[in-house]
Amino acid sequence: MGQYTAVIRQNGKFRIGWIVEISGVSSQRETREELLENLQSGLEEMLELNRELAYSGMENSSYETVCPNK
């Protein structure tokens, strides 16, 4: 898995956060550690779901793995 950016903000006694590059991955937790664990889990689930959706109906297609330039 590549690297992704988590934005974290304090909101009262909670921290809220989201992944910049993947829409829909967000969370709210009391500690930074809990928030990062939850964001990591959400990111993995969203990437897997996106893969499953992209691969559905690809019987006559091919695909390649690509990595962004560093």
Wavefront OBJ file of the C-alpha trace (Angstrom):
o trace
v 0.000 0.000 0.000
v 1.252 3.503 -0.780
v 1.415 6.404 1.609
v -1.629 8.505 2.371
v -2.174 11.773 4.238
v -4.291 11.874 7.401
v -5.606 15.254 8.537
v -6.269 15.355 12.284
v -8.070 18.086 14.221
v -8.940 18.439 17.878
v -12.663 18.943 18.444
v -13.412 19.255 22.158
v -12.261 16.062 23.838
v -12.271 14.188 20.500
v -9.940 14.095 17.544
v -11.457 13.932 14.094
v -9.566 12.861 11.011
v -9.804 11.859 7.390
v -7.638 10.571 4.573
v -7.049 13.315 2.013
v -6.553 11.089 -1.029
v -9.509 8.691 -0.506
v -12.984 10.162 -0.194
v -15.129 8.610 2.515
v -12.382 7.534 4.935
v -12.926 9.492 8.144
v -13.244 8.852 11.863
v -13.585 10.393 15.315
v -11.869 9.051 18.461
v -10.636 10.308 21.819
v -6.948 9.527 21.309
v -4.614 10.083 18.374
v -3.584 6.417 18.441
v -7.195 5.187 18.283
v -7.938 7.613 15.468
v -4.944 6.527 13.387
v -5.790 2.839 13.893
v -9.371 3.485 12.796
v -8.281 5.500 9.763
v -5.830 2.743 8.760
v -8.583 0.128 9.012
v -11.031 2.302 7.068
v -8.437 2.971 4.386
v -7.712 -0.738 3.916
v -11.430 -1.533 3.689
v -12.097 1.270 1.188
v -9.174 0.241 -1.042
v -10.373 -3.378 -1.032
v -13.929 -2.311 -1.856
v -12.674 -0.092 -4.700
v -10.627 -3.035 -6.052
v -13.618 -5.378 -5.925
v -15.817 -2.850 -7.723
v -13.178 -2.183 -10.371
v -12.566 -5.892 -11.043
v -16.216 -6.895 -11.241
v -17.205 -7.633 -14.814
v -13.605 -7.765 -16.110
v -13.835 -11.215 -17.757
v -12.421 -9.985 -21.088
v -10.116 -7.318 -19.694
v -6.580 -7.115 -18.455
v -5.097 -4.952 -15.751
v -1.690 -3.671 -14.698
v -0.296 -2.577 -11.355
v 1.127 0.957 -11.402
v 2.908 3.046 -8.806
v 3.077 6.833 -8.737
v 6.433 8.480 -9.440
v 8.400 9.422 -6.383
l 1 2 3 4 5 6 7 8 9 10 11 12 13 14 15 16 17 18 19 20 21 22 23 24 25 26 27 28 29 30 31 32 33 34 35 36 37 38 39 40 41 42 43 44 45 46 47 48 49 50 51 52 53 54 55 56 57 58 59 60 61 62 63 64 65 66 67 68 69 70
